Amino acid sequence: MNTAIPSTANNRETGLRLFIKKFKTAGQHYIYDVRSNEIIKVSPVIWDIIDHVDKPVNSIAAKLKLIFAVAT
């Protein structure tokens, strides 16, 4: 099982739309990437951020700052 995020996840870099399915098992988070046919184990942070990957960084930070503690 691959644990790295594939290059297709970076929409701004590649111009590709995400074609993924998120799923969980007992305490683990996974993403199935249809383009690479890979199941990727991800952290809970990536699990939440992946839905916003095609949005501006400021928008992502505003939506997720209440969920995750941010060091200043």
Sequence and secondary structure as in RCSB ss.txt:
>XXXX:A:sequence
MNTAIPSTANNRETGLRLFIKKFKTAGQHYIYDVRSNEIIKVSPVIWDIIDHVDKPVNSIAAKLKLIFAVAT
>XXXX:A:secstr
 B S  GGG HHHH     EEEEEETTEEEEEETTTTEEEEE HHHHHHGGGTTS HHHHHHHHTTTS    
